[in-house]
Amino acid sequence: MIIEAENNLPILIKDNLACWDIPESARIDLLTISENATFRLTFGNETRIIRIYRPSYHQNDEILSELLWLQAIEQSGIVTVPHLFISRFGKLFVEAGIFRLACFSFIQGQEPQADKALVRRFFELGKISAKLHRQSMNWVRPESFIRKHWSYETMIGRNAIWGNWREAENLSSQDREILENCDRTLEYFSSTFPKDKAHYGLIHGDLRLANLLIDGEKLAVIDFDDCGFSWFGLDLANSLSFIEDNPFVPSYINAWLQGYGEVMPVNREMADMIVHLIMMRRLQLTAWLETHNQTPTAKKLRKTFLKGTVELARIYLERVTPLAGRSVQRL
């Protein structure tokens, strides 16, 4: 995991600053570390961001595809996103041993807080999400474009990309039964979701609060590292990451859907998916906290998050299991 090399990463950056004509005297500060490590560089009157990708998580073609889409979004002008700086060698990212580095502009702003005032921001986020989806539907992707698909199998299946929630520590037999029932229900419902162009396509994949920046009335989107192919409604589910049990969530959902509807149609199928996608994301995050237990986020949330997941699964099952009928039992 990249966190194991945390102390050596500033040296790695310093050794590669010349790739972007950044002076060696630049100040290097760690901002976040999870899948990747993100650093702020300050030199003169300039501030930039360096992302160091976690080895083995993405292939080079996947990183290139992410950055090409980011460039296309910036060129479209539909939403504020970081500018990608090309290396002096004309590359979108730099390879340094097992690591890959990319350099972005610094966007001023603060992470939104999950309170009542956030309802208005979720309306804006819904509009932004719809604009991104519309752009991805119309954008002619390069033939070499490749990104992961976020589905039941890759999110919460036994070989899920972020890990297997079933391996969570301190999971009682009773709680495990609830989560297994929840998992089977999600497997059933997700198998019924349409995958046509109107419902499924290229999405940001991680529009949670930590990847949004507010500066006055401006709302910017950062970190396209988890962009991939999935149901468009997953961008709403992911925006509720780590706050699924917040009392304002119903208001956030309604605001997002209203904002989305001003740009793109919200059809019945998409609206019906949301409750399932939120629960699927919660189980995915439960697995992530286990496999990334040394990250600051995991250290802060891991002890209570599993209990919250079980409670959300219980509520979810009470709400949706009658809709699944006997089909769930046959899985």
ABEGO torsion letter per residue (X at the ends): XAAAAAAAAAAAAAAAAAAAGBBAABBBBBABBBABBBBBBBBEABBBBBBBBBBGABBAAAAAAAAAAAAAAAAAGABBBBBBBBBAAGBABBBBEABBBBBBBBBBEBBBBBBAAAAAAAAAAAAAAAAAAAAAAABBBBAABBBBBBBAAAAABAABAAEBAAABBGBBAAAAAAAAAAAAAAAAAAAABBABAAABBBBAGBABAAABBBBEABBBBBGAAABBBBBAAAAAAAAABGAAABAAAAAAAAAAAAAAAAABBBBAAAAAAAAAAAAAAAAAAAAAAAAAAABAAAAAAAAAAAAAAAAAAAAAAAAAAAAAEAAAAAX
